[in-house]
């Protein structure tokens, strides 16, 4: 992969759900990815917090992106776990994922999801997943 960001962006932009929810690929490297979501009212649940499904999507996709890049191509998450630390309150979510262990056939990745509100940045979720090549 000569241009990792262009490769990752091409895959990210081909995901209809990512486009629908309004996520963006902020940055990436050979084994990491950062995704963000500008929080809108339709991302919230009845108490005004960001819905766990939106947080989970962001963590899962960041993990798959980081693992896919570490494995050198398109990938799928085959296992995923998330811990919600605190309600996500803010105007933006940021998910930062990193491949922690990469072999020939799988990558184990971790992700931290932060809720951004002005100058405040609070950890709202931790996730871990296993990623395999899509082909």
C-alpha positions in Angstrom: 0.0 0.0 0.0 1.7 3.1 -1.2 -0.8 5.6 0.1 -2.4 4.2 3.2 -4.8 7.1 3.8 -6.1 7.1 0.2 -6.6 3.3 0.4 -8.5 3.6 3.7 -10.5 6.5 2.5 -11.6 4.7 -0.7 -12.9 1.8 1.5 -14.5 4.1 4.0 -16.3 6.1 1.3 -17.7 2.9 -0.2 -19.6 2.1 3.0 -23.2 3.2 2.7 -23.9 3.1 6.4 -20.8 5.2 7.3 -22.1 7.8 4.9 -25.6 7.6 6.2 -24.6 8.0 9.8 -22.3 10.9 8.9 -19.0 9.5 10.1 -15.6 10.6 8.8 -12.2 9.0 8.6 -9.9 11.5 10.3 -6.5 9.8 10.1 -4.8 6.4 9.8 -1.5 4.6 9.7 -0.3 1.1 8.9 -2.0 -0.2 12.1 -4.3 2.5 13.4 -7.4 4.5 12.5 -9.3 7.5 13.9 -12.9 8.0 13.1 -15.2 10.9 14.2 -18.9 11.6 14.2 -20.5 15.1 14.6 -23.3 14.4 17.0 -26.8 15.2 15.7 -30.1 14.8 17.4 -30.9 11.6 15.5 -27.8 10.0 17.1 -29.3 10.4 20.6 -31.5 8.3 22.8 -34.4 9.4 25.0 -32.1 10.8 27.8 -30.2 13.0 25.4 -27.0 10.9 25.4 -25.5 9.5 22.2 -27.1 6.1 21.6 -24.9 3.1 22.4 -25.5 1.8 18.9 -23.8 4.9 17.4 -20.9 4.6 19.8 -20.6 0.9 19.0 -20.7 1.5 15.3 -17.8 4.0 15.6 -15.7 1.7 17.7 -16.4 -1.3 15.5 -15.5 0.5 12.3 -12.4 2.1 13.7 -11.3 -1.4 14.9 -12.0 -2.9 11.5 -10.1 -0.1 9.8 -7.1 -0.4 12.0 -7.0 -4.2 11.7 -7.6 -4.1 8.0 -4.7 -1.8 7.5 -2.5 -3.9 9.7 -3.4 -7.0 7.7 -2.8 -5.1 4.4 -6.2 -5.0 2.9 -10.0 -5.2 3.3 -11.1 -6.8 6.5 -14.1 -7.9 8.6 -14.6 -7.9 12.3 -15.3 -11.4 13.6 -15.5 -10.7 17.3 -16.2 -7.5 19.2 -16.7 -6.3 22.8 -17.5 -2.9 24.1 -17.6 -1.4 27.6 -19.6 1.8 28.0 -17.7 3.9 30.6 -20.0 7.0 30.9 -22.8 8.6 28.9 -21.6 10.3 25.7 -22.4 13.9 26.0 -21.0 16.4 23.5 -20.9 17.6 20.0 -18.5 15.1 18.6 -17.3 11.5 19.1 -13.8 10.4 18.3 -12.8 6.7 18.1 -9.1 5.9 18.1 -8.2 2.3 17.3 -4.9 0.5 17.2 -3.9 -3.0 16.2 -2.2 -4.5 19.3 -1.3 -7.9 17.8 -1.2 -8.8 14.2 -0.5 -12.2 12.6 -0.9 -13.6 9.1 -4.6 -14.3 9.5 -6.0 -12.0 12.2 -5.4 -8.8 14.1 -6.6 -8.0 17.7 -7.4 -4.3 18.1 -8.4 -2.0 20.8 -10.3 1.3 20.6 -11.1 4.2 22.9 -14.1 6.4 22.2 -14.2 9.9 23.4 -17.0 12.4 23.7 -15.9 15.9 22.9 -17.8 18.9 24.3 -16.0 22.2 23.7 -12.6 21.8 25.3 -13.7 18.8 27.3 -12.8 15.3 26.2 -14.1 12.4 28.2 -13.6 8.7 27.6 -17.0 7.1 27.1 -16.2 3.6 25.8 -13.5 1.0 25.5 -13.7 -1.7 22.8 -11.7 -4.7 21.6 -12.2 -6.8 18.5 -10.7 -9.4 16.3 -10.3 -8.7 12.6 -9.6 -11.0 9.7 -9.0 -10.5 5.9 -12.3 -10.2 4.0 -11.1 -12.4 1.2 
